[in-house]
Amino acid sequence: MKNIINEDRFSILSDENKAFILAFDNEISKLGYSSNGSIGDGYCWGKYMIIYSKVGVKNKQVAARIYIRENSIILRLYLNKIDNHREYIENTRTFIKDVFIGEHGKCNHCHNDKGGICKFRKTYTLEDKYIEKCNGITFEFWEPNLEKLPDYISLLNEFYPLKKK
């Protein structure tokens, strides 16, 4: 990964963002996830994208993506069954909790809502509040940094614990 992000095309990344990507890449690998050293097209999410999926399984479960944009990065985590992790989320640091309870990603019951049912809607309850989020833009951490990295990894470990052999 270090060789790739030092290519000219990634000159849009700050040294801090490059350091975060390298550290995140290292830490998520300890949980059994990898980008396979690949950075692809970002499509509508950014100029480039790094996708982290489970290693050694047929069904490539994606746990995280890093969207690389002009002068910034976004860490997006793919988290399910939020209600099963309520206690953890309600007691975590504010910048983590805010992604779950804040307005960003709020479901607006768009054209995908068919009679009250939407396959893209995530629903859960936190702090006694029923929350609906649009799965297309949920759990995004804007401008992630090395100081917050242990919290991101802890959150991933909560949702994707290592299986004991």
C-alpha positions in Angstrom: 0.0 0.0 0.0 2.9 2.4 0.8 4.2 2.2 -2.8 0.7 2.7 -4.2 -0.2 5.8 -2.2 3.2 7.4 -3.1 2.3 7.3 -6.8 1.9 10.7 -8.4 -1.9 10.2 -8.8 -2.2 10.3 -5.0 -0.5 13.6 -4.6 -3.9 14.9 -3.7 -3.5 13.2 -0.3 -1.9 15.0 2.6 0.9 13.3 4.5 -1.6 12.9 7.4 -4.1 11.2 5.2 -1.4 8.9 3.8 -0.3 8.0 7.3 -3.9 7.3 8.3 -4.4 5.0 5.3 -1.2 3.0 6.0 -2.0 2.7 9.7 -5.7 1.7 9.0 -4.6 -0.8 6.4 -2.2 -2.4 8.9 -4.8 -2.4 11.8 -7.7 -3.8 9.8 -5.5 -6.6 8.5 -5.2 -7.8 12.1 -9.0 -8.3 12.0 -8.8 -10.4 8.9 -9.7 -7.8 6.3 -7.6 -6.6 3.3 -7.7 -4.3 0.3 -5.4 -6.7 -1.5 -3.1 -3.7 -2.1 -5.6 -2.2 -4.5 -7.0 1.3 -4.9 -9.8 1.5 -7.4 -12.0 4.1 -9.0 -14.1 6.1 -6.5 -17.2 6.4 -8.8 -19.6 8.8 -7.2 -18.0 8.7 -3.8 -14.7 10.2 -4.7 -11.8 10.1 -7.1 -10.5 6.8 -5.7 -11.7 4.1 -3.3 -10.0 1.5 -1.1 -12.3 -1.5 -0.3 -11.6 -3.8 2.7 -13.2 -7.2 2.6 -12.8 -10.4 4.6 -9.8 -12.5 3.6 -10.1 -16.2 2.9 -13.8 -16.5 2.4 -15.9 -17.1 -0.7 -18.4 -14.3 0.1 -16.3 -11.2 0.3 -18.0 -9.3 3.2 -17.0 -5.6 3.0 -16.3 -4.1 6.4 -14.9 -0.7 5.3 -14.1 1.6 2.5 -11.9 4.7 2.3 -13.1 7.3 -0.2 -10.3 9.4 -1.5 -11.4 12.9 -2.6 -9.6 16.0 -3.6 -7.8 17.1 -0.4 -9.7 14.7 2.0 -10.6 11.2 2.8 -13.7 9.6 4.3 -13.8 6.3 6.3 -17.0 4.4 5.8 -17.8 1.4 7.9 -20.3 -1.2 6.9 -22.2 -2.1 10.1 -25.3 -4.2 10.6 -27.6 -5.2 13.4 -27.0 -1.9 15.3 -29.5 -2.8 18.0 -27.2 -5.7 19.0 -24.5 -3.2 19.7 -26.6 -0.6 21.5 -24.7 -0.6 24.8 -21.3 -0.3 23.1 -22.5 2.6 20.9 -24.3 4.5 23.6 -21.1 4.4 25.7 -18.5 5.1 23.1 -16.8 8.4 22.3 -19.0 11.2 21.0 -17.5 11.4 17.5 -18.4 7.7 17.0 -21.8 8.0 18.6 -22.7 11.1 16.5 -22.4 9.1 13.3 -25.2 6.8 14.5 -27.5 9.4 16.1 -26.7 12.6 14.0 -28.7 13.9 11.0 -26.3 12.8 8.3 -27.7 9.8 6.5 -31.2 10.3 7.9 -33.7 8.4 5.8 -36.0 10.8 3.9 -38.3 8.0 2.6 -37.3 8.6 -1.0 -38.5 6.8 -4.2 -37.0 3.5 -2.9 -39.7 3.5 -0.2 -42.4 1.1 -1.5 -45.4 1.1 0.9 -43.2 1.8 3.9 -40.6 -0.8 3.0 -37.1 0.0 1.8 -34.3 -2.4 1.4 -31.8 0.4 1.9 -33.1 1.6 5.2 -31.3 0.8 8.5 -33.5 1.1 11.6 -32.4 1.0 15.2 -32.9 2.5 18.6 -30.2 4.4 20.5 -30.7 6.5 23.6 -34.4 5.7 23.5 -34.8 7.2 20.1 -35.9 5.3 17.0 -33.5 6.1 14.1 -33.9 5.5 10.4 -30.8 5.9 8.2 -30.3 5.5 4.4 -27.8 2.7 3.9 -26.3 4.6 0.9 -24.6 7.2 3.1 -24.4 5.7 6.6 -21.6 5.4 9.1 -19.2 7.8 7.4 -16.3 9.3 9.4 -15.2 12.5 7.7 -11.5 13.5 8.0 -10.4 10.4 10.0 -7.0 10.7 11.7 -4.4 8.7 13.6 -5.6 9.9 17.0 -9.1 8.4 16.4 -7.8 5.2 14.7 -8.0 3.1 17.9 -11.6 4.0 18.2 -12.4 3.0 14.6 -10.7 -0.3 15.1 -12.5 -0.9 18.4 -15.8 -0.2 16.6 -14.9 -2.6 13.9 -13.9 -5.2 16.4 -17.3 -4.8 18.1 -19.1 -5.6 14.9 -16.6 -8.0 13.4 -14.9 -9.8 16.3 -12.2 -12.3 15.5 -13.5 -15.8 15.5 -11.7 -18.0 18.0 -10.2 -21.1 16.4 
